Structure formats: structure tokens, C-alpha cells
Amino acid sequence: MMPTAAFGPGGDARPPWARALVTGGAGFLGSHLCTRLLDAGVETDCVDDLSTGRAEKVAHLAGRPGFRFLERDIAEPGCSEALTGPYDLVLHFAGPASPTAPSDRAVRILDAASLGTRAALSVAGRDGARFLLASSPPADPRAGDADPVGAHSACAEAVRFSEALVAAHAGAHGSNAGIVRLFTGYGPGMRTDGGNAPGVFIEQALAGRPVVVAGDGSRTHTLCYVDDMVDGVLLVAAGRSVRPVDIGGDEEPTVGEIARRVIDLVGSDSPLAFVDGRDEPPRGARPVTGFAREIFGWLPGVGWRDGLERTVVAFRGPDDPLPTVVSGRTAQRWE
């Protein structure tokens, strides 16, 4: 279904929801979604058990009218009953965020994908709300993720099961449920301890340590700035698509380019340190964003160079002025 009401930077129309639930709302992307929804006038309940999320990511929202934070695990019995709603939108972002998540979190990851997704679906079904699952790119069989007992199998199996559960629920109950597959996002508030570019590069450069690049630096990454990713998520949320929608960047800088850009922006004397990249997992899938563009009118508007500048300024502190970035983002339309 096509969006019909303008909303976005410079737009005046309100989104089609009065109250939203965001699970995993104290995570990187979840916290940005909570902020955007509140800024748009949507009352927002943020649920997070803080196992990977951080309370400080939503601390700036404390005390704002319409915001409520609940430190709960959506997968635990009784959590859904505590979420009294009623909600018009349920964004389930408490699932697996990284295919390289630590193995000691495997049970939590699988619980979030199974019990957590089922609980979030039940809340949406109870209130007749639009449900949107945040998922990850499909697993690459070359990386061993097709083996259900492999090193990083928990995340891969969690992704497959949660998507299958949402699709089955929509088919069996006619629920208004959809899926967004999120590729690499970055921006203010991102974690720097996950070992992934560009976050780890920013942390190393700010500390004056060598910026470590695996291989010869020629491997490419698709990057999507967080504001663009939030735009895409909410546009899909405003539709009725059940089909998974890829949200990811359309630029593919090399790891070496990202590292050098970060060092330049930080003004650091950090050297580049190239290490053996043979243990790096195979290149992941690229986002196929044609559906998001053609059906939902989504276009990323912040280039990777400008996005990294914004991100570094945010990490350096509030006293640094935000750079002015001229983007090609157009007004968006809600359904």
C-alpha cells in the first residue's frame, strides 16, 4: 500500500500512530526511533532489558510527555501483560543485531527471536497494531551459518525463525505484520565495542591508538546513516507490506577509505595497522533496495563521508558544532 501523507524533514503531516511500542528501544537504532517518534507527537513505550542496550541512550527522553521506559525482557513470561497499550505500532527491535554476537548470548538471542517475537506479535494482535520486525541480512552459507550448530549459528537461526514466525502469523491470522532487513547502520550513539567498522575505527582514532584494518583495506562495506535508516523503517511501518524490505546504504567505500576518513576527521596521529584478514568472514549480502525505493519512496540522503563527519562530531562532544550537510532527501509520505 502506498504512503499518502507527507512526513519527514521539513514535513508538517503527523504519522498515522498515536502510541507506539519499541522493544530493544535502548539500543542504537531503537533509541533513535524512540526520539523520532516522540518528536513527531507519538507516545512511545520503550522496553529493554539492558543486556546490550544502554539506559543512557534514552536518558535524554526521560521526563518528556508521552515517553515511558520499562526495563523488562520481552521474552519473559508476563512482560506482554505489563504492556497495556493500546498501541497502533509495535516495532520489535529486541532481536539479534549481529551475526558475530558472542556465543555466551546464544540462548538470549534465540529466546528473543522466538519467545520475544511471539510476545510482541501478541501485543500487536491484541491492539490491532501494525507490527514490524527488525531482522538482519540473510545468512551466507559460505560462512558456515547454514549449520545449526556452527560457531555463529544462533544468530542465523534466530533470524530465519523470527522471519518465518512473522510470515506465518500474518498468513494464519491476517495480521498487519512486516519485516525490515537492516544492513550496516552507523551514526551518533553507535557502539564502538563490537569490533566492526566504522565504530571501532572511531574509538581507536579518538584514543590515539593504531586503527586496525583487516587485510589490505580493499574490502568494501555498505553504510547507511542512522537518520536515513530510521526514515526507511518508519516508511515501511506506515505501509502494509509483509514482504521483507531491505534498508541499507547504496555506497560501498572500502575499509581503508573509511579508516582514513575517520583519522582525518578526528585529527589523530593514529597510524593504519594492516593485519591478516584471512579469518574475516566472507563478504555479506548487499542490500537490494529497489522495493524500498519504488514502493515506499525511500532514498538514503546522507553520503558516507558526511555521515562519518556527523558521527565523529557527536562522539567528540556537544561543544563541537554539527556540520552542515546538504542531502538529497525528499519529503516522505506516510500511509
Secondary structure, 3 states (H helix, E strand, C coil): CCCCEEECCCCCCCCCCCEEEEECCCCHHHHHHHHHHHHCCCEEEEECCCCCCCHHHCHHHCCCCCEEEECCCCCCCCHHHHCCCCCCEEEECCCCCCCCCCHHHHHHHHHHHHHHHHHHHHHHHHHCCEEEEEECCCCCHHHCCCCCCCCCHHHHHHHHHHHHHHHHHHHHHCCCEEEEEECCEECCCCCCCCCCCCHHHHHHHHCCCCEEEECCCCCECCEEEHHHHHHHHHHHHCCCCCCCEEECCCECCEHHHHHHHHHHHHCCCCCEEEECCCCCCCCCCCCCCHHHHHHHCCCCCCCHHHHHHHHHHHHHCCCCCCCCCCCCCCCEEEC
